[in-house]
Amino acid sequence: MSAKLIQVCQTYIPAEQQAALAEGCDLPEQASGAALFADISGFTPLTEALTRALGLRRGAEELPLYLDRVYDDLIAAVHRQGGSVIGFAGDSITCWFDDEPIGLRGAAPGVQRAITCAQAMQVAMGAFAHVPVPGQTPATLSLKVAVAAGQVRRLLVGSPEIQRIELVAGDTLTRMAAAEHQASQGEILLDESAVRLLGEAISVSQWRQDGPARYAVLAGLNEPAEPCPWPPVKELVLEQVRPWVLATIYKRLESGLGDFLTELRPVTALFLRFGGIDYEHDPEAGHKLDGYIRWVQEVLTSYEAVLTHPTIGDKGSFLCMSFGAPLAHEDDTQRAAEAAQTLSRPPESLSFITPAQIGLSLGMARTGSYGGGLRRTYDILGDQVNLAARLMVNTRPGQILVSARAAETLEQEFELERLEPIQVKGKSHPVDIARLVGIRQGGRSAAGGAEAAPLFGRTAELLAFDAALRALRQRDGSILHLYAPSGLGKTRLAGELSTRAAAHGVWVLSGAGQSTRTNEPYLAWQPIFRELLGYSPRGTDALAFLQAALQDRNPEWVHQAPLSGALLGVSLPDTPLTAALDAEQRSQATRALAVRLLEGAAVQQPVLILLDDVHWLDEPSQVLTRDVARVAAAAGLCLVLLQRDEDGLLSGLDDLEGYTPLPLPPLEQEHIQSIIEHILGAAPNRLATEVVQALSEGSPQFAIQLLKMMQESGVLRSEAGRWDFSESVIHALRDANAIEKDLDSGEWRRMPGATIPAAATGLPDSVQGALLARLDRLPETHKLTLRTASVIGRSFSLPVLERAHPAFPGAEALVEQLQCFAERDFVQ
């Protein structure tokens, strides 16, 4: 296994770096040779054709097979001429042909080998001029190539603990990129340096002008370079290859699941453009870039996101980052927004970096490993990934632009400025955008959005709310504990409670735990105490303000002002009294002051405290929440807790006075039916109702998002006041044996017990993201088993699963895995 794992990992390393590792040496930073850029065209029409022929998900899974076949031929041409594939960017590769490649004595000059390779690439692409697609017109793939010759900086950057990356930088790369912009499909363009070096050895069909620069269209190479392929690299050790592979990908490869990396999943893509490093003249350029990339990697690692492919150039460098792949979280878009804000403010040690331009977009993407048998990468591909790059190009330095779908996801927790739609490359119509301003003061809004649907099927919970509010007006406190899996409407219910409370003169104070900031003390309580005390961090002397605020409430509390700073998220100098406290005494005194402040507020006015996402509370917030819960009934406070699961950080509250557990069950089908009719404004046909009910499984949030996406994508269409599925969806459901005709009415209906293929109906990103977040916590072997089971169908037997499993784990291992799935409610 170790030898095979090493061999697979080596494909993630550029060829000449492999040779250097085998020789035990470093590549020189200064190098001369030729840079080659190859850009494949036609994958978007091919993707669309595969989707029409095979469906969304199967089409996405088939596409990498086509990609790999193309890249196999192109990368083989590079390696035959002693070149290295430095990096991938979707459907393009950047390669380097060194004049003195390690281990290839007597090789022709780099520029001659690069042009010989370019010609071989164009010949290889002839095999893909007509790509057959089942039931569709053949797709056409083509290629354009640009070559520039000269000096470059070969830079090795990135943390070995996260990922090492080779980059090539300098004016030669800038000229290569400029030549590519002048090239058309089927052509090879050379910069003037390449033409000068080869002289009579090439023929030029025409010259193209771009300002003062000229680029030659290659007609022929009179003296092709002799092949000089890389010799087999002697076996490396894991310690040499491991730093070149992302940690999450390495775990999959280590499990022997490299062939199963390709997935269609919701991803938030973040593109960042930066400058400030002179790769031509600054001897510290490599050190500076390494420091910056390592800092970016550390920021991303804190959010469990990854840097997929950097592109370096003197006129601007680009970083592509993925949130949601290879590891998903339910709040990936929020993580991306927080990371974007952090990345827009580099530390003082990186002050040479110019203000970043950042674009952020959310949507389905093809994620996984692709390339050839000699060289591979992990990346995210798709329309929304491209949109993030287009938004980056349209931002001003220091600005963060987000797509419309991302803005909808962020608007409850972040301040956004809606901007005029803009026209971007690849879109026929202007796209809606927003500027990310910052995290919303006071935490997330509990209202659930301005267009929240009416509450259906929550009568018992609303009666409990009304009873608690009646008691609160009599200064009788309570604890309402709402817990349920994601998507069942906890936040929406809390928003309704807040609205009813405010209408009765109750002071509603809100806070929330945050998954990415669980190490910040009292984070969830900070917006509550800021509002309670009327504190604003902008232009305020925090110490003077707190001393005055505490003086008004109780003069004996003034000397504890430094303790209250922790409750507001500000650091204050100690008084002699607070300086003498040890850590435990300080924590106890801070919580005691917090409870007294809340008790004092409840004397003046009924107070409701709403804490969302308590499963993400930092430890001091957990302890303070328990302290407040203990006094809530006597103090006349209504404490409302929203939690993902019944068991967890705040279990064990049921013995407290005034405690009311409110587990939220899935909605009954009649209530999902009411939601469907409300969203569509009319009753849909029978099949649409059954499909939404089957896929939503009682989740109101899922049902709402599924319906809206079906409407927006055209999956559901209204004709004569009636909503029906499109023909393509009907065909997909028929092919999946999921539907049948009702003989009496002639309408399509779901077959009893049939599995509904979610991809055919446009499964919403946010819900799929939530599912993937849970799945990604499973071991790699378990994920493959669950995927195999899902292919078999909604019901399956152990013998069938054992026979169908591609890794042949055996019945005993499968039984253990199925027990794990049952414990986590993946199977029943």
N, C-alpha and C positions, 0 to 999 in steps of 0.2 A: 504493500500500500504506500509506503514512504516513497519509493522510487517513482511510482505513478503520480503521486501528489506533487513531487518535485517537478516532474515533466510537465504537468498541467500548469503549475505556477510559473514555470519558465516562459510560457506563452504570453504572460502579462509583462514581460521584460523586453525592451528593445534588443535586437540581435547583437549589436556591438557591445551593449552593456553586459549581455550574457558572456560574451567573449572576454571582457575585462574581468568579470567576476571569476571566470575559470582561470585566468592568468594571475589573479590576485593583485590587479593593478587598477588605478583610476584612469578614466579617460581624461585627456588634457582639456582644460576649459576653453582655450583658444584653438580653433580648428578651421581648416579651409576645405572646401569641397562644393557640393551643390545640394540645394534644398528642392524637393519636389512636392507639389500639392496635387492630389488627384481627387476630383469631385464627381460623384456619380449622380446622374439625373434620371428620374423616372420612378423612384421608389414610392412617391406619393400616389400616382395613378395605380401602381401595382398594389399598394395597400388597399386602395378603394376597391379594386377589382377582387382582391382576396376576400374583403369584407362582404361584398355582394355575393360572392360564390359560396363562402364557407361560414359567414356570420362573423360578428364582431370579435368574439374571443378566439375562435379557431383561426380566423384570418390573422389575428395578431400573433398567434403561436406559430403559424406557418411562415410568416414574413422573415424571421431570422434565418430560416433554412435557405431562402433565396439570398439574403444578405451574405450568409457564410459562403455560399457557392461563388458569389462574385468576389468577395474578399480573398477567398482561397487562391483564386487565379491572380489577383492583383498583388497580393503579398508574396506569392511565390515568385513573381517577376521581380519584385524588389530584392528578395533574398538571393536570387540568381546573380544579381549584379553587386552583391556585397553591400546592400543598403539596409537601413534600419527604419522601421516604422516607429516614429517618435510618438505620435498621438493620433487618436480618432476624434472626430467631431460629427457624430451622426452618420451621414453618408459621404464622408470625406476622410482622407488620411494625409498626414504630413510626414514626409520621409527625409532622411539625411543620407548622403553618399559622401563619405569622407575621402580625402585624397590619399590618406595613409591609414586604411582600416586595419584594426588589430588582427593579426593572424592571416592577412591576405597579401602576402608579398607579391610584388609584380602586378598588382591590380592597375587597370587603366585609371586615368584621372577621374575624379568624382563626377565632373560634369558630363564626361563621355558616357560613363556608366548610367547616370541618371536619365540621359536622353535615350539610350538604348532601352532602358527599363520602360520609359514612357511609351516608346513605340510598341514594345511587347504588351503593355497594358491595353493599348488601343486595339491590338489584334485580338487579345483575349476577350474584350468586350463584344466582339462580333458574335460570340456565342449567345449573347443575351439580347440581341436585337429584336428577337421575337420570343418572349417568355410565355409559355402556355399557362393559362389559368382555367380551371374547370368551368365550362359553361360561359366563359367570357371571351371578349376579343383579346388576343395576345397583347401583353404589355411590352413596352420597349424601354430598355435601359441603355444609357450612353454615358460617355465620360469626357471630361476636359481635364487637361494636365498643364500645369505651369512649372517651369524650372528656372531657378536663379542661382548664379554661382558667386562665391566669395567667401569672406570670413564670417564666422559665427561664434557665439559663446555657447558652449555646451554646459548646461547647468543641472546639477543634481539637487533637488529641493524636497522638502517635506519631512515630517517626523517618521523615523523608522517604526515607531509604535503604531502609527496610523497608516501611512503609505508613502513610500519613496517614489518620486516622479522625475523623469528626465525631460528637460525642456531645451529647446534651441531658440536663441534670441539673437537679434542684431539686424542691421540694415538689409542683409541678404534675405531674411524672412519677410521684411517689409516689401522688398521688390518682388518676391515670389507672390505675395498676396495681391499686389497691384497687377501683376501679369495675369493672375487667375481672373480678375475682374474684366480683363480685356478678351478673355478666351471664350469661344463658343464650343458647344458639344461636338466631340469628334476631333478637336484640335489639340495641338501641343504648342504652347507659347513659351518663348525664351526671353530672358532679359538681355540687355546689351552686353553684360559681362560674360554670359554664357556664349554668346555669339562670337565675341572677341577671342575667347579662349580656344574655341574650336575652329575658327577661321574657315578654310576651304573644306573642312571635313563635313560641313553641313550645307544644305541649300535652303533658302528662305523663299516662301511664296509671296509674302507681303509684310509690310511693317505697319504697326498701329501706334498712334501717337496718344499719349496721355500727359498733357502739359509738356514739360521738358523731356520726359522719359519716353523711350521707344521700346516696343516689344515686337519680336519677330515670330511670325507663324511658320513653324517648321514644315518644310516640304519633304526633306529626306536627310538621312544621316549616311554619308558616304563610307564612313569607317566605324561600324558598330563595335562596341567593346566586346571582348571575349568574355564568356561567362566566368564569374569568380564567386561561386556560391560559398556561403558560410560552411565551414566544416562542422561536423557534429561536435557539439560542446560536451566536454567531459563532464561527468555527473557532478552537479553542485550539491550542496547540503541545504537542509531546510532553513537553517539560520541565514543563508545567503538569499534565498528567494522569498521567504515569508514577508519581509518588509515591503515588497513591491505589490502586494495584493491587499485590498481593503479587508479589514478584520472580519466583517460579516460575510464577505464572499469567501474568505479563506475557510471559515467554519463550514460553509456548504461544500466547498471542494474537499475538505478534510473528511466530510461525511460521505464522499463519493457521489454527490448529487450535482456535480457541475453541469450535467446535461439538462438539468431541470431549473436553470436559473431564469429562463425567459418567462415573463408574466405580463399580463395586461392589468394595470392597477392604477388607482388614483394617486397622483403625485403633485406636490407643489414644487414647481421649478423656480429657482432663483438664479438670475444672471447678474453679474457684477462686473463693471468696467472700471479699471484703475490705471493710473500712470504714476510718474514720478521717479522712474528708474532709467538711467541712461546706460543701455546695454553696450553701446559702442565705445564709450570713453571712460566710464566710471569703473575703476578696478574693483570696487566693492559691490558691483551690481549683483553678482551671484549671492553674496552674503546677505544683501538687503532683500532680494527676492525670497531666499530661503526663510529668512525671519518672518516675512509677511505671510508666506504660504503656511508656515507652521502655526502662526497665530490664527489664520482662517480655519485651518484644520481643527485646532483646539476649540474654537468657538462652535464649529459644526458638531464636533464630538459631544459637547455638552448638551446638544439638542438631539443627539443620535441621528444626525444627518451626515451626508457625505459630499465631498468634492469629487465630481466625476471627470471633467476634463478642463484643464487650463489651456489657454491660447495666449502666447506672449508676442507682443509687437511694440516697436518704439512709439507708434502713434496711438497706442491704447492696447491694454491687455484685458482678457476676458476670463471669468471663472464661471463655470456652470455647477450648480449645487442641487442636490436632490433631497427633498423632505418627503418621506413616505416610501422610499425604495432605496436600498433593499429592506429597510425596517420601517414598518408602518406604526403610526400612533393616531388616536382619534383627533388630536389637535395639531396635526402636522402643519396646517396653514398658519395657525397662531405661532407655532414654533418658528416658522420661516419668517414671519413678520418681526418677531422679537430679535431673531438672528440678524435680519436686515438692518435693524436699528443699531445693533452692536457693531456690525461690520461697517456701518457708515461713520463710526467714530473710532479709528485705530488708536492704540495707546501712544503715549509720547515717544516711545522708542521707535515708532514707525511714522514719525511726523513727515518724513519725506514722501509718503504716499499721497497723491492728489485726491480730492474729494471723489468718492465713489458714485457711480451712476448705477442704479439697481432697478431691475424689472422682476416682477413676481407674478406667476400665473398658476392656476389650479385646474387640473383636468386629468383625463385618462391618458396614460402613456404606456408605450411598450418599454419594458424594463428588462434588463438582463445582459448576459454575456453574448458578444458577437465578435466576428472577425474570421480568421482562418485557422487552420491547424498549426500554423507557425507563430501567429501573433493574435492576441485577443484583448478585449477590454470589457469593462462593465459600464453601461451608460443608460440614459433615459432618452427615448425618442418619441416624437409625436407633435401634433399641432400646437398643443398648449406649451410644450417646451420651446418651440419656435416663437410663440407669442411672447414668452418671457424675455427672449433675446431681443425681439423687436421693441418691447417696452423699454428695455435697458438703453437701446440706441436712441430712443426719443426722450429720455430723461435729461434734466440738467444736473451738473455736478452737485452732489449732496442730496439728491432727490430720490425718492422711492416711489415707483409707479406700480399699481397692482391692477390686475384684470377685473372685470365686472364680477365674475364668479368668486374670485378670491375676496373681493370687497364685501360681497354678501356674507361670506363666512366670518369676516373679521369685524363687521360693523358693530357688534355688541360689545367688543372689548377694546377696540382701537378707534382713535379719532381719524376720520378719513375726509378728504376734500374731493368731492365729485368734480371732475374736469370735463371739458368738452371732448366728445369722441375724436379720435385721431385715425388717420389712414396709415396702415402699416403694410409692409411688403407681404404678399401672400394672402391678403384678405381683400375681397371684392367690395366690402362696405366698411365704413369707419367702425372702430371698436370702442366700446365704453370703457373708461378707465377711471381710476381714482388715485389721489396722492395719499400715501401713508404719512400721517402727521405724528402719531405717537400713541402710547397706551392711554386709554381713556381714564381720566381721574375718577376714582371711586370704584374701579374694577368693572366687571361685566354687568350689563343690564340684565335684569331678570325678566324683562317684559317679553322676551322671545321674538322681537322684531315687530315692526309696525303693521305687518300684514298677517299677524297671527290668526289662525283659524279659531272659530268658537270651540269651546271645550265640549267634547262629547264623551259620555260614559264615565264621568268623574264626579257623580253626584255625592257619593259617600265622602270623598275628600273635601269637596266644597262645603258640605255640612260641617265637617270637622273644623274647617277654616272659620266659618261663621261662629261656631261655638267658642273657639279660641279668642276671636275678636270681641265677642260679647263679654267674655270673662276679663279680657284685658282692659276694657273700658271701666270695669269695676276694680281694676288694679290687682286682678288675680292672674299670675303669670302661668306659662306653660312651655312645653318643649314639643314641637312637632318635628318628627323625624321621617322625611320622605326618602325612601330608598328603592332603587329599581335599576335594571340594566340600562345602558345608554339607549336613547331613542323613544322611551315610553312617556316623556313629557314632564319630567321633574321641573325643569326650568320654566316651562310654560305655565305649570300650575303655580309655581312660586311667583311668577309675574302677575297672575290673577289675584293671588293673596295680597301682593304689594299694592295693587290697584284698589282693592276693597279696603285695605287698611288705611291708605292715604285718604280715601273718601270719608272715613270716620274719624279723621283727625289724629291718626296714629303716626308717629315719627318712624319711618322705615330707614334702617341703616343696613347697608349691604356690603358684603365682602366675598371673596372667593379664593380657594386654593388654586395654585397654578402648577402644572406638572413640571415645568422647566425651572421653577424657582423654589424648590422645597427646602433649600438651605438658608433662605432669608428669614430671620426671626420675625414673627408676628406679621408676616406679609398679608395674610388674609384679613387681619384685624386693622391694618393701617388705614384703609379708606373709611372704616367705621369711626375710628377715633379722630381722623381729620375732620369729618363732617360733624361729629359730636362737639368738638372744640372750635369749629370754624376756622381751622388752620389751612392756609394755602402756602406751599413752599416757594412761590414766586415772590421775590422781593421782600421776604419776611425775616426779621431777626427771630429765629426759632426760640432761643432761650428767653428773650424778653417777652415774647408772645406767651409762652407756656407759663412763665412766672405770673403774668397778669391773669391768664385764664384760671390757674389754680388758686390764686389769691381771691378771685371772685367766688369760687366754689367753697374753698375752705383754706384759710390762711395757714393752717398747720401743714398743708400739702406742698407749700411753695418749695421747701428744701428738697422735695423729691422730683423737682422738674427734670433733672437729667434722666430719671427712670422713664418718664413719659416720652422722652425722645425716641426710645425703641418702639413705642406704640405708633409713632408717626413716621418712622423710617428716616430719622435724622440723628446725627451724632452730636452730643452736647458735652461740654466739659463738666467733670464731676464737681460736686460740692464736697466738703470734708466728710459729711455724713455718708454720701453714696460711695465715695472713694474707699471707705473702710469696709464695704460689704464684699464678701466673697461671691463666687459665681452663683451658688445656690441661694444665698440670701438675696442677692440682687434679683434673681428670677422671681422669687417669692414676693418681694416687695413690689416689683413691677406689676405682677398679676393682681396683687391686692389693691394697688392704686387703680388699675383698670376696672376691677369690679366695683370699687367705690364710685368711680366716675359714672358707670352705667346705672348704678342704683340711684345716684343723685339725679340723673336725667329722667329716670322713670317716675320720680316724685313730681316733677314738673309737668310731664306729658306722657301718655301711653307710648311705649317704645317696642318696636318689633325689630329684631336682629335677624337678618337673613344671611346665612353662610352657605354658599354654593360650592360644589366639588370638595367636600370636606375630606374625601379620600386622598386629596393632594395637599392637605395642610402640612406646613412645616411643624416641627416638634413643639416649639414654644406656643404656636397657635393651637395645637391639639390640647395642651395642658390648660391654656387659658379658656378654651371652649368648654372643657369639663368643669372648670371653676365657675364659669357663668351659668352652666346648666344646673349646678347644685343650688344656686341661689335664685334661679329664674322665678320659681313659683312664689317665693316669699317676697321677692323684690318687685313683683309686678312687671316682669319682662317676658315677652314672647320670643323664644329662641327657635328659629326654623332652620333645620339642617337638611341639606340635600346631599345625598351620598350615592355612589355608584352601586354598592352592594350592601346587603344587610350586615354581613360580617366585615370587620376591618378596623380602621383606626379608632372609630368612636362607637364600637359595640359596647354593651354593658351599661347603657343608660336607662334601661327599663325599670330599675329600682327607684329612680328619682321621682319625686312628687311632680305631678303635672305632665308626665311623659306620655305621649301618644305616638305609637308607631304607625306609619302610613306607607305600607308596601304598595307599590303601584303595579297592578296586574296588567297583562296585555289587554287591549280592548277587544270586546266581543265583535263579531262580524257585523252586527247591525250598526255599531258605532263607526266602524271603518266605512261602511256603506254611506253613513251620513257625511263623513269627511269627504268621500269621493264626490258626492252630489254638491257639497258646498264649494269645493275647489273648481269643479268643472261647470257649475252653474246649471247643470242638467244631469239626468241619470244617464250613465253610459250603458252600452249593451252588456249582456250577461257575461260574456267572456272577459271583457275589461275589468269588470267588478271582481270576478273570480281570480284573475291573475294578480290584481293589486292586493286582494285579501290574502292570497297564498304567499306572495313575496313579503308583504309587510309583517305577517305573523303577529298582528296586534299592536304594532308600533305606529302611533299617530305620526311621529316625525318622519318615519320611513315612508308611510303612505303619502304624505304631503309632498315630500321631495320626489318620490317616484312619479307621482302624477304630473308635477310641474316639469320634470325633465322629459316625460313622455310627450307633453304638449309642445315644449320648446323644440324638441328634436323631430317632431312630426310622426312619432310612433303612434300617438293617438290623434285622430283627425275628426273634426266636427263637420258633419254634412247634414243639412236640414234639421238642425237642432239635436242631433244624435251623435254620440262619440263612439267611434269604431277604431279598431287597430288597422294599421296600414297593411297592405298586401304582403310586404316583406316579413312583417312580424308573424302574420298568419302562416306563411310558408315555413318560417323557422320553428314555430310551435308544432306544425304538422310533422316536420322532419324529425322533431324530438319525440314524436308520439305522445304529445302532451294534451292534445285537444281532439274532439270528435264532433260531428254534427248531431244536434238534437233532432230526432226524426219527426217530432210533432211540430216544433216551431221553425225548424230549418236553420236555427242559430248555432254558431259554434259554442262549445262549452268545454270546460276543463274535464279531462278524463279523471275518474275517481283515483286518488292517490298518485296522480302523475306529477313528476318533477317539472317545474317551470324553469326553463333555461333563462336565467336572469339577464345574460348578455343580450338576448334578443329583444328584451323590453327596455333596455337602457338603464341598468342599475345605477342609482345615484352614487357619485363619488364619495360623499360624506358617509353614507351607510356602508358602502364597500370598504371604505377606509377604516371604519370601526371594526368590521369583521376581520380585516387583514391585521389590524393592530393586535387582536386577540390571537390570531393564527401565528403571527410572527414571534409570539412568546413561546411557541412550542419548539421542541428540538427539531432539527432538520429531518431526521428520520420520520418523525410523527407527521410533519407537514406533507411529506410525500405520500404517506398512507392515507391521510385525509383527502388529498387531491385524488388519489386513485379511487377511494370510496365514492367521491362525488361524481366521478365519471360513470361508475356503475349505476348509480341512481339513488333515489331517496331512501330506498330499502335495499339491503344487501346482506348476504350471508358470509360467514367467515371463510368457508371453502372457496367461494367465488372471489373474495377479496385476496385470499392467499394466491390463487392462480393468476389473478390479474396484476398483482403487485410487481413492478419492474425490478425491484431490488431483491426479491425473494427472501424476506426476513424470517420466514417460518411462522407457524401457527402460534407458538408460545409467545414470541415477541409481539405479534399482532394482538393477542388477547390483552397483554399488558398495555399496549397503546390504546386499545378500545376502552379499557377501564379508565385511562387518563381522559379520553374524549368524553366519556359519560360524566365524569366528575366535573368537567368544565362545560357541560351542556352542549357539546358539539354533536353528540349522538344520544339516542335514547334506546 
